[in-house]
Amino acid sequence: MYSKRLDWASPTNALGCLLARKRTGGEPLHDLTQSNPTRVGLDYPDPAILTALASPAAMAYDPNPRGLLQARQAIAAYYADQDLHLSTEALFLTASTSEAYAMLFKLLADPGDEILIPRPGYPLLGYLARFEGLRAIAYPCRWDKVRGWSIDLDVLEALITPRTRAVIVVSPNNPTGAYVGPDTLAALDRIGHARNLALIVDEVFADYPAPDTPPFLTCSALAGATALTFVLNGFSKMLALPQVKLAWIAVGGAPPLVRNAQPRLEMLLDFYLSAGTPVQHAAAPLLALRHRIQDQVRARLAANSRLLQQRVAQASHCRLLPRQGGWYAVVAITDAFGDEERVLTLLERYNTLVHPGFFYDFNREGYVILSLLPPPDSFGAGVDLLMRLGSATA
Ligand SMILES: Cc1ncc(COP(=O)(O)O)c(C=O)c1O
């Protein structure tokens, strides 16, 4: 009766079961995977947000497949602040970035086609591809002490087949925090051009560089794109408001490619019209609040990152991988545990939750992923317990 898109037999895993048991038992947890920004004690400007969402104009339904013009103008103004001058015609609104991926997969690929995704990377991408009947093929991002993270472009090119339709890059990547810098973007642009592929560049964490990340690294892929390029972003991370549901696709590249793509995307979105009217009317006033919200998120990320650095420096079995941006940290751990055993033992014994590297498709054991958003007290306590667990066995 059901499609094969959902492998519904296997949504549970040992960590999920243990977590459910702990939660049912009401035990207080140090949740170092918490990445819901509305649950980490940020001081949002509630009245201004709620007033923006209650515009009387929201009572009229004026459907537009690209999204309301004033919302697109507000988003274009966000890019203009970075010296990127976009036409409002290049912007297409959706309810979320995840939905934007689904729309682009429908636009670009037929069932059985392939898209390239980063490894390690955001676990949802493989599922989103599968829901559209596509094959997600992982290309490697490699880490070494000298260069940090980089995309292995030779392997990426070798993975391209006649069925490949698009290359996805996430900048900064989740969870590695590595920005895809201008040189790599230029190389990907050449590959896209030469092999007739689209680039999908997910910039949802782009506004969260680490304090010492050079600004040239954080520049949007829209600057200088010649291959057909779709940049994704949205309020979920940019404003730390995942519940308001507004995201967008910005189309870039050589004008003939863009002219060809836009009407097709418009037609596709016309079947869904999923961006809500209240949030579209709120786009300009919400974007005006972004510095106030982002400053708090950045302060939280910086504080937890410093704390983690200090703790890791005192633990000979742990190493913190350098992070250029985003909301996550990767800790390399050398102890006697396997990855699954480590996270299960940490949760069972110390009520502390972290994600194992294999959730993000790390190609070897020995990594845990932490969200840097939790309140510092709980984050610090959880990190201490993580260090204690390994030091007993290292
Ligand atoms: C890299 C990346 N892209 C997209 C999303 C989803 O964003 P949205 O809430 O807009 O669907 C996430 C959520 O964590 C993410 O990590």
The ligand as an SDF file (V2000), in Angstrom:
LIG
                    3D

 16 16  0  0  0  0  0  0  0  0999 V2000
   22.4350   22.5930    6.6570 C   0  0  0  0  0  0  0  0  0  0  0  0
   20.9630   22.7020    6.9010 C   0  0  0  0  0  0  0  0  0  0  0  0
   20.1530   23.0410    5.8960 N   0  0  0  0  0  0  0  0  0  0  0  0
   18.8160   23.1520    6.0750 C   0  0  0  0  0  0  0  0  0  0  0  0
   18.2500   22.9250    7.3050 C   0  0  0  0  0  0  0  0  0  0  0  0
   16.7510   23.0010    7.4560 C   0  0  0  0  0  0  0  0  0  0  0  0
   16.3360   24.3060    7.5650 O   0  0  0  0  0  0  0  0  0  0  0  0
   14.7670   24.6310    7.5460 P   0  0  0  0  0  0  0  0  0  0  0  0
   14.3460   24.6980    8.9590 O   0  0  0  0  0  0  0  0  0  0  0  0
   14.7050   25.9550    6.8330 O   0  0  0  0  0  0  0  0  0  0  0  0
   14.0980   23.5430    6.7700 O   0  0  0  0  0  0  0  0  0  0  0  0
   19.0580   22.5810    8.3940 C   0  0  0  0  0  0  0  0  0  0  0  0
   18.4680   22.3230    9.7160 C   0  0  0  0  0  0  0  0  0  0  0  0
   19.1380   22.0120   10.6790 O   0  0  0  0  0  0  0  0  0  0  0  0
   20.4450   22.4530    8.1760 C   0  0  0  0  0  0  0  0  0  0  0  0
   21.2640   22.0850    9.1770 O   0  0  0  0  0  0  0  0  0  0  0  0
  1  2  1  0
  2  3  1  0
  2 15  2  0
  3  4  2  0
  4  5  1  0
  5  6  1  0
  5 12  2  0
  6  7  1  0
  7  8  1  0
  8  9  2  0
  8 10  1  0
  8 11  1  0
 12 13  1  0
 12 15  1  0
 13 14  2  0
 15 16  1  0
M  END
$$$$
